[in-house]
Amino acid sequence: MNHTQWKYHVSEIGLQLFGASAFDRIREELDKRGALGWELVTVAHNSNNSSTWLYFKKPA
């Protein structure tokens, strides 16, 4: 049986009034983490503070 050990990372994309849109910042984070070998597991959005959390994993 294969028991893969995982590392996890959470990126928070918060509300910004100036600069790149949230969509562009999420895409940049996905590209950045993907290039480093991270796999996106799930996404959560908090409507109270307009933050989006990206949950990643990769083999340890």
mmCIF file as Biopython writes it, N, C-alpha, C and O atoms, coordinates in Angstrom:
data_model
#
loop_
_atom_site.group_PDB
_atom_site.id
_atom_site.type_symbol
_atom_site.label_atom_id
_atom_site.label_alt_id
_atom_site.label_comp_id
_atom_site.label_asym_id
_atom_site.label_entity_id
_atom_site.label_seq_id
_atom_site.pdbx_PDB_ins_code
_atom_site.Cartn_x
_atom_site.Cartn_y
_atom_site.Cartn_z
_atom_site.occupancy
_atom_site.B_iso_or_equiv
_atom_site.auth_seq_id
_atom_site.auth_asym_id
_atom_site.pdbx_PDB_model_num
ATOM 1   N N  . MET A ? 1  ? 0.829   -1.176 0.000   1.0 0.0 1  A 1 
ATOM 2   C CA . MET A ? 1  ? 0.000   0.000  0.000   1.0 0.0 1  A 1 
ATOM 3   C C  . MET A ? 1  ? 0.880   1.248  0.000   1.0 0.0 1  A 1 
ATOM 4   O O  . MET A ? 1  ? 1.888   1.308  0.704   1.0 0.0 1  A 1 
ATOM 5   N N  . ASN A ? 2  ? 0.494   2.225  -0.783  1.0 0.0 2  A 1 
ATOM 6   C CA . ASN A ? 2  ? 1.241   3.479  -0.876  1.0 0.0 2  A 1 
ATOM 7   C C  . ASN A ? 2  ? 0.649   4.498  0.097   1.0 0.0 2  A 1 
ATOM 8   O O  . ASN A ? 2  ? -0.527  4.850  -0.002  1.0 0.0 2  A 1 
ATOM 9   N N  . HIS A ? 3  ? 1.470   4.967  1.034   1.0 0.0 3  A 1 
ATOM 10  C CA . HIS A ? 3  ? 1.024   5.965  2.013   1.0 0.0 3  A 1 
ATOM 11  C C  . HIS A ? 3  ? 1.763   7.264  1.755   1.0 0.0 3  A 1 
ATOM 12  O O  . HIS A ? 3  ? 2.792   7.537  2.373   1.0 0.0 3  A 1 
ATOM 13  N N  . THR A ? 4  ? 1.237   8.059  0.845   1.0 0.0 4  A 1 
ATOM 14  C CA . THR A ? 4  ? 1.868   9.330  0.503   1.0 0.0 4  A 1 
ATOM 15  C C  . THR A ? 4  ? 1.730   10.315 1.654   1.0 0.0 4  A 1 
ATOM 16  O O  . THR A ? 4  ? 0.645   10.489 2.208   1.0 0.0 4  A 1 
ATOM 17  N N  . GLN A ? 5  ? 2.825   10.949 2.003   1.0 0.0 5  A 1 
ATOM 18  C CA . GLN A ? 5  ? 2.812   12.032 2.982   1.0 0.0 5  A 1 
ATOM 19  C C  . GLN A ? 5  ? 2.615   13.338 2.215   1.0 0.0 5  A 1 
ATOM 20  O O  . GLN A ? 5  ? 3.200   13.526 1.148   1.0 0.0 5  A 1 
ATOM 21  N N  . TRP A ? 6  ? 1.806   14.228 2.749   1.0 0.0 6  A 1 
ATOM 22  C CA . TRP A ? 6  ? 1.480   15.469 2.059   1.0 0.0 6  A 1 
ATOM 23  C C  . TRP A ? 6  ? 1.939   16.682 2.855   1.0 0.0 6  A 1 
ATOM 24  O O  . TRP A ? 6  ? 1.987   16.668 4.085   1.0 0.0 6  A 1 
ATOM 25  N N  . LYS A ? 7  ? 2.274   17.729 2.115   1.0 0.0 7  A 1 
ATOM 26  C CA . LYS A ? 7  ? 2.477   19.064 2.673   1.0 0.0 7  A 1 
ATOM 27  C C  . LYS A ? 7  ? 1.267   19.869 2.230   1.0 0.0 7  A 1 
ATOM 28  O O  . LYS A ? 7  ? 0.708   19.628 1.161   1.0 0.0 7  A 1 
ATOM 29  N N  . TYR A ? 8  ? 0.866   20.824 3.055   1.0 0.0 8  A 1 
ATOM 30  C CA . TYR A ? 8  ? -0.300  21.646 2.727   1.0 0.0 8  A 1 
ATOM 31  C C  . TYR A ? 8  ? 0.056   23.122 2.793   1.0 0.0 8  A 1 
ATOM 32  O O  . TYR A ? 8  ? 0.931   23.536 3.554   1.0 0.0 8  A 1 
ATOM 33  N N  . HIS A ? 9  ? -0.638  23.902 1.984   1.0 0.0 9  A 1 
ATOM 34  C CA . HIS A ? 9  ? -0.434  25.350 1.978   1.0 0.0 9  A 1 
ATOM 35  C C  . HIS A ? 9  ? -1.790  26.021 1.757   1.0 0.0 9  A 1 
ATOM 36  O O  . HIS A ? 9  ? -2.602  25.554 0.958   1.0 0.0 9  A 1 
ATOM 37  N N  . VAL A ? 10 ? -2.024  27.113 2.470   1.0 0.0 10 A 1 
ATOM 38  C CA . VAL A ? 10 ? -3.245  27.903 2.289   1.0 0.0 10 A 1 
ATOM 39  C C  . VAL A ? 10 ? -2.840  29.320 1.900   1.0 0.0 10 A 1 
ATOM 40  O O  . VAL A ? 10 ? -2.051  29.961 2.594   1.0 0.0 10 A 1 
ATOM 41  N N  . SER A ? 11 ? -3.380  29.800 0.793   1.0 0.0 11 A 1 
ATOM 42  C CA . SER A ? 11 ? -3.156  31.177 0.352   1.0 0.0 11 A 1 
ATOM 43  C C  . SER A ? 11 ? -4.458  31.948 0.519   1.0 0.0 11 A 1 
ATOM 44  O O  . SER A ? 11 ? -5.525  31.481 0.121   1.0 0.0 11 A 1 
ATOM 45  N N  . GLU A ? 12 ? -4.356  33.128 1.109   1.0 0.0 12 A 1 
ATOM 46  C CA . GLU A ? 12 ? -5.530  33.983 1.262   1.0 0.0 12 A 1 
ATOM 47  C C  . GLU A ? 12 ? -5.429  35.145 0.285   1.0 0.0 12 A 1 
ATOM 48  O O  . GLU A ? 12 ? -4.427  35.859 0.255   1.0 0.0 12 A 1 
ATOM 49  N N  . ILE A ? 13 ? -6.463  35.325 -0.503  1.0 0.0 13 A 1 
ATOM 50  C CA . ILE A ? 13 ? -6.550  36.445 -1.435  1.0 0.0 13 A 1 
ATOM 51  C C  . ILE A ? 13 ? -7.616  37.376 -0.869  1.0 0.0 13 A 1 
ATOM 52  O O  . ILE A ? 13 ? -8.808  37.076 -0.923  1.0 0.0 13 A 1 
ATOM 53  N N  . GLY A ? 14 ? -7.177  38.497 -0.331  1.0 0.0 14 A 1 
ATOM 54  C CA . GLY A ? 14 ? -8.094  39.425 0.322   1.0 0.0 14 A 1 
ATOM 55  C C  . GLY A ? 14 ? -8.565  40.532 -0.602  1.0 0.0 14 A 1 
ATOM 56  O O  . GLY A ? 14 ? -8.078  40.691 -1.721  1.0 0.0 14 A 1 
ATOM 57  N N  . LEU A ? 15 ? -9.507  41.278 -0.109  1.0 0.0 15 A 1 
ATOM 58  C CA . LEU A ? 15 ? -10.046 42.419 -0.838  1.0 0.0 15 A 1 
ATOM 59  C C  . LEU A ? 15 ? -8.997  43.521 -0.918  1.0 0.0 15 A 1 
ATOM 60  O O  . LEU A ? 15 ? -8.375  43.864 0.087   1.0 0.0 15 A 1 
ATOM 61  N N  . GLN A ? 16 ? -8.801  44.075 -2.106  1.0 0.0 16 A 1 
ATOM 62  C CA . GLN A ? 16 ? -7.906  45.212 -2.306  1.0 0.0 16 A 1 
ATOM 63  C C  . GLN A ? 16 ? -8.644  46.260 -3.115  1.0 0.0 16 A 1 
ATOM 64  O O  . GLN A ? 16 ? -9.313  45.946 -4.100  1.0 0.0 16 A 1 
ATOM 65  N N  . LEU A ? 17 ? -8.519  47.490 -2.696  1.0 0.0 17 A 1 
ATOM 66  C CA . LEU A ? 17 ? -9.197  48.569 -3.413  1.0 0.0 17 A 1 
ATOM 67  C C  . LEU A ? 17 ? -8.437  48.994 -4.662  1.0 0.0 17 A 1 
ATOM 68  O O  . LEU A ? 17 ? -9.037  49.452 -5.635  1.0 0.0 17 A 1 
ATOM 69  N N  . PHE A ? 18 ? -7.111  48.843 -4.633  1.0 0.0 18 A 1 
ATOM 70  C CA . PHE A ? 18 ? -6.284  49.258 -5.764  1.0 0.0 18 A 1 
ATOM 71  C C  . PHE A ? 18 ? -5.432  48.086 -6.219  1.0 0.0 18 A 1 
ATOM 72  O O  . PHE A ? 18 ? -5.176  47.159 -5.450  1.0 0.0 18 A 1 
ATOM 73  N N  . GLY A ? 19 ? -4.996  48.127 -7.461  1.0 0.0 19 A 1 
ATOM 74  C CA . GLY A ? 19 ? -4.136  47.067 -7.977  1.0 0.0 19 A 1 
ATOM 75  C C  . GLY A ? 19 ? -4.933  46.073 -8.795  1.0 0.0 19 A 1 
ATOM 76  O O  . GLY A ? 19 ? -6.036  46.358 -9.262  1.0 0.0 19 A 1 
ATOM 77  N N  . ALA A ? 20 ? -4.346  44.897 -8.956  1.0 0.0 20 A 1 
ATOM 78  C CA . ALA A ? 20 ? -4.943  43.849 -9.787  1.0 0.0 20 A 1 
ATOM 79  C C  . ALA A ? 20 ? -6.267  43.374 -9.182  1.0 0.0 20 A 1 
ATOM 80  O O  . ALA A ? 20 ? -6.467  43.420 -7.968  1.0 0.0 20 A 1 
ATOM 81  N N  . SER A ? 21 ? -7.157  42.918 -10.055 1.0 0.0 21 A 1 
ATOM 82  C CA . SER A ? 21 ? -8.447  42.398 -9.599  1.0 0.0 21 A 1 
ATOM 83  C C  . SER A ? 21 ? -8.238  41.094 -8.830  1.0 0.0 21 A 1 
ATOM 84  O O  . SER A ? 21 ? -7.192  40.456 -8.949  1.0 0.0 21 A 1 
ATOM 85  N N  . ALA A ? 22 ? -9.233  40.707 -8.045  1.0 0.0 22 A 1 
ATOM 86  C CA . ALA A ? 22 ? -9.158  39.448 -7.301  1.0 0.0 22 A 1 
ATOM 87  C C  . ALA A ? 22 ? -8.980  38.284 -8.268  1.0 0.0 22 A 1 
ATOM 88  O O  . ALA A ? 22 ? -8.214  37.362 -7.988  1.0 0.0 22 A 1 
ATOM 89  N N  . PHE A ? 23 ? -9.672  38.314 -9.396  1.0 0.0 23 A 1 
ATOM 90  C CA . PHE A ? 23 ? -9.547  37.256 -10.401 1.0 0.0 23 A 1 
ATOM 91  C C  . PHE A ? 23 ? -8.099  37.129 -10.863 1.0 0.0 23 A 1 
ATOM 92  O O  . PHE A ? 23 ? -7.562  36.023 -10.929 1.0 0.0 23 A 1 
ATOM 93  N N  . ASP A ? 24 ? -7.466  38.256 -11.183 1.0 0.0 24 A 1 
ATOM 94  C CA . ASP A ? 24 ? -6.075  38.231 -11.645 1.0 0.0 24 A 1 
ATOM 95  C C  . ASP A ? 24 ? -5.133  37.751 -10.551 1.0 0.0 24 A 1 
ATOM 96  O O  . ASP A ? 24 ? -4.196  37.004 -10.833 1.0 0.0 24 A 1 
ATOM 97  N N  . ARG A ? 25 ? -5.362  38.163 -9.309  1.0 0.0 25 A 1 
ATOM 98  C CA . ARG A ? 25 ? -4.496  37.741 -8.201  1.0 0.0 25 A 1 
ATOM 99  C C  . ARG A ? 25 ? -4.662  36.252 -7.905  1.0 0.0 25 A 1 
ATOM 100 O O  . ARG A ? 25 ? -3.690  35.578 -7.565  1.0 0.0 25 A 1 
ATOM 101 N N  . ILE A ? 26 ? -5.883  35.736 -8.031  1.0 0.0 26 A 1 
ATOM 102 C CA . ILE A ? 26 ? -6.108  34.297 -7.853  1.0 0.0 26 A 1 
ATOM 103 C C  . ILE A ? 26 ? -5.398  33.529 -8.957  1.0 0.0 26 A 1 
ATOM 104 O O  . ILE A ? 26 ? -4.729  32.531 -8.688  1.0 0.0 26 A 1 
ATOM 105 N N  . ARG A ? 27 ? -5.538  33.981 -10.188 1.0 0.0 27 A 1 
ATOM 106 C CA . ARG A ? 27 ? -4.869  33.314 -11.310 1.0 0.0 27 A 1 
ATOM 107 C C  . ARG A ? 27 ? -3.355  33.325 -11.132 1.0 0.0 27 A 1 
ATOM 108 O O  . ARG A ? 27 ? -2.695  32.317 -11.385 1.0 0.0 27 A 1 
ATOM 109 N N  . GLU A ? 28 ? -2.802  34.450 -10.702 1.0 0.0 28 A 1 
ATOM 110 C CA . GLU A ? 28 ? -1.359  34.540 -10.465 1.0 0.0 28 A 1 
ATOM 111 C C  . GLU A ? 28 ? -0.918  33.562 -9.378  1.0 0.0 28 A 1 
ATOM 112 O O  . GLU A ? 28 ? 0.119   32.912 -9.509  1.0 0.0 28 A 1 
ATOM 113 N N  . GLU A ? 29 ? -1.697  33.457 -8.316  1.0 0.0 29 A 1 
ATOM 114 C CA . GLU A ? 29 ? -1.356  32.533 -7.223  1.0 0.0 29 A 1 
ATOM 115 C C  . GLU A ? 29 ? -1.439  31.085 -7.696  1.0 0.0 29 A 1 
ATOM 116 O O  . GLU A ? 29 ? -0.586  30.270 -7.345  1.0 0.0 29 A 1 
ATOM 117 N N  . LEU A ? 30 ? -2.462  30.758 -8.491  1.0 0.0 30 A 1 
ATOM 118 C CA . LEU A ? 30 ? -2.577  29.405 -9.038  1.0 0.0 30 A 1 
ATOM 119 C C  . LEU A ? 30 ? -1.385  29.076 -9.931  1.0 0.0 30 A 1 
ATOM 120 O O  . LEU A ? 30 ? -0.821  27.987 -9.832  1.0 0.0 30 A 1 
ATOM 121 N N  . ASP A ? 31 ? -0.997  30.003 -10.799 1.0 0.0 31 A 1 
ATOM 122 C CA . ASP A ? 31 ? 0.163   29.791 -11.674 1.0 0.0 31 A 1 
ATOM 123 C C  . ASP A ? 31 ? 1.439   29.621 -10.864 1.0 0.0 31 A 1 
ATOM 124 O O  . ASP A ? 31 ? 2.247   28.735 -11.143 1.0 0.0 31 A 1 
ATOM 125 N N  . LYS A ? 32 ? 1.617   30.472 -9.864  1.0 0.0 32 A 1 
ATOM 126 C CA . LYS A ? 32 ? 2.820   30.434 -9.026  1.0 0.0 32 A 1 
ATOM 127 C C  . LYS A ? 32 ? 2.922   29.107 -8.280  1.0 0.0 32 A 1 
ATOM 128 O O  . LYS A ? 32 ? 3.959   28.445 -8.325  1.0 0.0 32 A 1 
ATOM 129 N N  . ARG A ? 33 ? 1.856   28.721 -7.599  1.0 0.0 33 A 1 
ATOM 130 C CA . ARG A ? 33 ? 1.880   27.470 -6.826  1.0 0.0 33 A 1 
ATOM 131 C C  . ARG A ? 33 ? 1.976   26.254 -7.738  1.0 0.0 33 A 1 
ATOM 132 O O  . ARG A ? 33 ? 2.667   25.289 -7.411  1.0 0.0 33 A 1 
ATOM 133 N N  . GLY A ? 34 ? 1.292   26.290 -8.872  1.0 0.0 34 A 1 
ATOM 134 C CA . GLY A ? 34 ? 1.370   25.176 -9.815  1.0 0.0 34 A 1 
ATOM 135 C C  . GLY A ? 34 ? 2.780   24.959 -10.325 1.0 0.0 34 A 1 
ATOM 136 O O  . GLY A ? 34 ? 3.222   23.819 -10.464 1.0 0.0 34 A 1 
ATOM 137 N N  . ALA A ? 35 ? 3.493   26.044 -10.607 1.0 0.0 35 A 1 
ATOM 138 C CA . ALA A ? 35 ? 4.878   25.945 -11.077 1.0 0.0 35 A 1 
ATOM 139 C C  . ALA A ? 35 ? 5.793   25.355 -10.008 1.0 0.0 35 A 1 
ATOM 140 O O  . ALA A ? 35 ? 6.845   24.797 -10.321 1.0 0.0 35 A 1 
ATOM 141 N N  . LEU A ? 36 ? 5.387   25.481 -8.744  1.0 0.0 36 A 1 
ATOM 142 C CA . LEU A ? 36 ? 6.183   24.940 -7.635  1.0 0.0 36 A 1 
ATOM 143 C C  . LEU A ? 36 ? 5.751   23.525 -7.248  1.0 0.0 36 A 1 
ATOM 144 O O  . LEU A ? 36 ? 6.251   22.963 -6.273  1.0 0.0 36 A 1 
ATOM 145 N N  . GLY A ? 37 ? 4.819   22.952 -8.015  1.0 0.0 37 A 1 
ATOM 146 C CA . GLY A ? 37 ? 4.404   21.575 -7.773  1.0 0.0 37 A 1 
ATOM 147 C C  . GLY A ? 37 ? 3.200   21.400 -6.860  1.0 0.0 37 A 1 
ATOM 148 O O  . GLY A ? 37 ? 2.860   20.274 -6.495  1.0 0.0 37 A 1 
ATOM 149 N N  . TRP A ? 38 ? 2.548   22.504 -6.484  1.0 0.0 38 A 1 
ATOM 150 C CA . TRP A ? 38 ? 1.378   22.419 -5.620  1.0 0.0 38 A 1 
ATOM 151 C C  . TRP A ? 38 ? 0.141   22.103 -6.448  1.0 0.0 38 A 1 
ATOM 152 O O  . TRP A ? 38 ? 0.009   22.566 -7.581  1.0 0.0 38 A 1 
ATOM 153 N N  . GLU A ? 39 ? -0.762  21.314 -5.882  1.0 0.0 39 A 1 
ATOM 154 C CA . GLU A ? 39 ? -2.030  20.958 -6.520  1.0 0.0 39 A 1 
ATOM 155 C C  . GLU A ? 39 ? -3.168  21.622 -5.745  1.0 0.0 39 A 1 
ATOM 156 O O  . GLU A ? 39 ? -3.241  21.502 -4.522  1.0 0.0 39 A 1 
ATOM 157 N N  . LEU A ? 40 ? -4.045  22.314 -6.447  1.0 0.0 40 A 1 
ATOM 158 C CA . LEU A ? 40 ? -5.193  22.947 -5.803  1.0 0.0 40 A 1 
ATOM 159 C C  . LEU A ? 40 ? -6.164  21.863 -5.345  1.0 0.0 40 A 1 
ATOM 160 O O  . LEU A ? 40 ? -6.545  20.990 -6.124  1.0 0.0 40 A 1 
ATOM 161 N N  . VAL A ? 41 ? -6.561  21.927 -4.070  1.0 0.0 41 A 1 
ATOM 162 C CA . VAL A ? 41 ? -7.477  20.941 -3.505  1.0 0.0 41 A 1 
ATOM 163 C C  . VAL A ? 41 ? -8.894  21.494 -3.456  1.0 0.0 41 A 1 
ATOM 164 O O  . VAL A ? 41 ? -9.839  20.833 -3.886  1.0 0.0 41 A 1 
ATOM 165 N N  . THR A ? 42 ? -9.039  22.700 -2.932  1.0 0.0 42 A 1 
ATOM 166 C CA . THR A ? 42 ? -10.363 23.317 -2.836  1.0 0.0 42 A 1 
ATOM 167 C C  . THR A ? 42 ? -10.215 24.823 -2.669  1.0 0.0 42 A 1 
ATOM 168 O O  . THR A ? 42 ? -9.126  25.340 -2.420  1.0 0.0 42 A 1 
ATOM 169 N N  . VAL A ? 43 ? -11.330 25.502 -2.812  1.0 0.0 43 A 1 
ATOM 170 C CA . VAL A ? 43 ? -11.385 26.961 -2.672  1.0 0.0 43 A 1 
ATOM 171 C C  . VAL A ? 43 ? -12.545 27.285 -1.740  1.0 0.0 43 A 1 
ATOM 172 O O  . VAL A ? 43 ? -13.614 26.680 -1.830  1.0 0.0 43 A 1 
ATOM 173 N N  . ALA A ? 44 ? -12.327 28.246 -0.844  1.0 0.0 44 A 1 
ATOM 174 C CA . ALA A ? 44 ? -13.396 28.706 0.051   1.0 0.0 44 A 1 
ATOM 175 C C  . ALA A ? 44 ? -13.458 30.223 -0.025  1.0 0.0 44 A 1 
ATOM 176 O O  . ALA A ? 44 ? -12.433 30.893 -0.156  1.0 0.0 44 A 1 
ATOM 177 N N  . HIS A ? 45 ? -14.658 30.751 0.057   1.0 0.0 45 A 1 
ATOM 178 C CA . HIS A ? 45 ? -14.844 32.201 0.005   1.0 0.0 45 A 1 
ATOM 179 C C  . HIS A ? 45 ? -15.589 32.647 1.255   1.0 0.0 45 A 1 
ATOM 180 O O  . HIS A ? 45 ? -16.592 32.043 1.637   1.0 0.0 45 A 1 
ATOM 181 N N  . ASN A ? 46 ? -15.098 33.701 1.885   1.0 0.0 46 A 1 
ATOM 182 C CA . ASN A ? 46 ? -15.741 34.284 3.062   1.0 0.0 46 A 1 
ATOM 183 C C  . ASN A ? 46 ? -16.390 35.594 2.631   1.0 0.0 46 A 1 
ATOM 184 O O  . ASN A ? 46 ? -15.704 36.580 2.363   1.0 0.0 46 A 1 
ATOM 185 N N  . SER A ? 47 ? -17.704 35.594 2.569   1.0 0.0 47 A 1 
ATOM 186 C CA . SER A ? 47 ? -18.410 36.795 2.112   1.0 0.0 47 A 1 
ATOM 187 C C  . SER A ? 47 ? -18.389 37.914 3.156   1.0 0.0 47 A 1 
ATOM 188 O O  . SER A ? 47 ? -18.663 39.067 2.824   1.0 0.0 47 A 1 
ATOM 189 N N  . ASN A ? 48 ? -18.069 37.591 4.408   1.0 0.0 48 A 1 
ATOM 190 C CA . ASN A ? 48 ? -18.009 38.626 5.447   1.0 0.0 48 A 1 
ATOM 191 C C  . ASN A ? 48 ? -16.873 39.607 5.214   1.0 0.0 48 A 1 
ATOM 192 O O  . ASN A ? 48 ? -17.029 40.807 5.437   1.0 0.0 48 A 1 
ATOM 193 N N  . ASN A ? 49 ? -15.726 39.101 4.765   1.0 0.0 49 A 1 
ATOM 194 C CA . ASN A ? 49 ? -14.584 39.994 4.533   1.0 0.0 49 A 1 
ATOM 195 C C  . ASN A ? 49 ? -14.068 39.915 3.099   1.0 0.0 49 A 1 
ATOM 196 O O  . ASN A ? 49 ? -12.995 40.440 2.801   1.0 0.0 49 A 1 
ATOM 197 N N  . SER A ? 50 ? -14.807 39.275 2.222   1.0 0.0 50 A 1 
ATOM 198 C CA . SER A ? 50 ? -14.475 39.161 0.796   1.0 0.0 50 A 1 
ATOM 199 C C  . SER A ? 50 ? -13.115 38.528 0.553   1.0 0.0 50 A 1 
ATOM 200 O O  . SER A ? 50 ? -12.429 38.880 -0.407  1.0 0.0 50 A 1 
ATOM 201 N N  . SER A ? 51 ? -12.718 37.592 1.416   1.0 0.0 51 A 1 
ATOM 202 C CA . SER A ? 51 ? -11.469 36.862 1.220   1.0 0.0 51 A 1 
ATOM 203 C C  . SER A ? 51 ? -11.748 35.520 0.560   1.0 0.0 51 A 1 
ATOM 204 O O  . SER A ? 51 ? -12.801 34.917 0.763   1.0 0.0 51 A 1 
ATOM 205 N N  . THR A ? 52 ? -10.794 35.071 -0.225  1.0 0.0 52 A 1 
ATOM 206 C CA . THR A ? 52 ? -10.851 33.757 -0.840  1.0 0.0 52 A 1 
ATOM 207 C C  . THR A ? 52 ? -9.630  32.981 -0.385  1.0 0.0 52 A 1 
ATOM 208 O O  . THR A ? 52 ? -8.511  33.492 -0.433  1.0 0.0 52 A 1 
ATOM 209 N N  . TRP A ? 53 ? -9.841  31.742 0.060   1.0 0.0 53 A 1 
ATOM 210 C CA . TRP A ? 53 ? -8.736  30.882 0.481   1.0 0.0 53 A 1 
ATOM 211 C C  . TRP A ? 53 ? -8.555  29.780 -0.549  1.0 0.0 53 A 1 
ATOM 212 O O  . TRP A ? 53 ? -9.512  29.122 -0.957  1.0 0.0 53 A 1 
ATOM 213 N N  . LEU A ? 54 ? -7.315  29.594 -0.957  1.0 0.0 54 A 1 
ATOM 214 C CA . LEU A ? 54 ? -6.939  28.537 -1.885  1.0 0.0 54 A 1 
ATOM 215 C C  . LEU A ? 54 ? -6.156  27.494 -1.097  1.0 0.0 54 A 1 
ATOM 216 O O  . LEU A ? 54 ? -5.140  27.817 -0.482  1.0 0.0 54 A 1 
ATOM 217 N N  . TYR A ? 55 ? -6.617  26.255 -1.110  1.0 0.0 55 A 1 
ATOM 218 C CA . TYR A ? 55 ? -5.974  25.173 -0.360  1.0 0.0 55 A 1 
ATOM 219 C C  . TYR A ? 55 ? -5.221  24.277 -1.339  1.0 0.0 55 A 1 
ATOM 220 O O  . TYR A ? 55 ? -5.792  23.754 -2.296  1.0 0.0 55 A 1 
ATOM 221 N N  . PHE A ? 56 ? -3.927  24.114 -1.078  1.0 0.0 56 A 1 
ATOM 222 C CA . PHE A ? 56 ? -3.052  23.337 -1.949  1.0 0.0 56 A 1 
ATOM 223 C C  . PHE A ? 56 ? -2.426  22.174 -1.187  1.0 0.0 56 A 1 
ATOM 224 O O  . PHE A ? 56 ? -2.341  22.194 0.041   1.0 0.0 56 A 1 
ATOM 225 N N  . LYS A ? 57 ? -1.987  21.155 -1.938  1.0 0.0 57 A 1 
ATOM 226 C CA . LYS A ? 57 ? -1.200  20.073 -1.358  1.0 0.0 57 A 1 
ATOM 227 C C  . LYS A ? 57 ? -0.153  19.636 -2.375  1.0 0.0 57 A 1 
ATOM 228 O O  . LYS A ? 57 ? -0.298  19.854 -3.578  1.0 0.0 57 A 1 
ATOM 229 N N  . LYS A ? 58 ? 0.920   19.004 -1.854  1.0 0.0 58 A 1 
ATOM 230 C CA . LYS A ? 58 ? 1.918   18.368 -2.704  1.0 0.0 58 A 1 
ATOM 231 C C  . LYS A ? 58 ? 2.606   17.300 -1.880  1.0 0.0 58 A 1 
ATOM 232 O O  . LYS A ? 58 ? 2.631   17.382 -0.652  1.0 0.0 58 A 1 
ATOM 233 N N  . PRO A ? 59 ? 3.161   16.302 -2.538  1.0 0.0 59 A 1 
ATOM 234 C CA . PRO A ? 59 ? 3.858   15.260 -1.784  1.0 0.0 59 A 1 
ATOM 235 C C  . PRO A ? 59 ? 5.001   15.853 -0.968  1.0 0.0 59 A 1 
ATOM 236 O O  . PRO A ? 59 ? 5.721   16.740 -1.428  1.0 0.0 59 A 1 
ATOM 237 N N  . ALA A ? 60 ? 5.150   15.341 0.258   1.0 0.0 60 A 1 
ATOM 238 C CA . ALA A ? 60 ? 6.212   15.826 1.157   1.0 0.0 60 A 1 
ATOM 239 C C  . ALA A ? 60 ? 7.581   15.367 0.674   1.0 0.0 60 A 1 
ATOM 240 O O  . ALA A ? 60 ? 8.593   15.678 1.302   1.0 0.0 60 A 1 
#
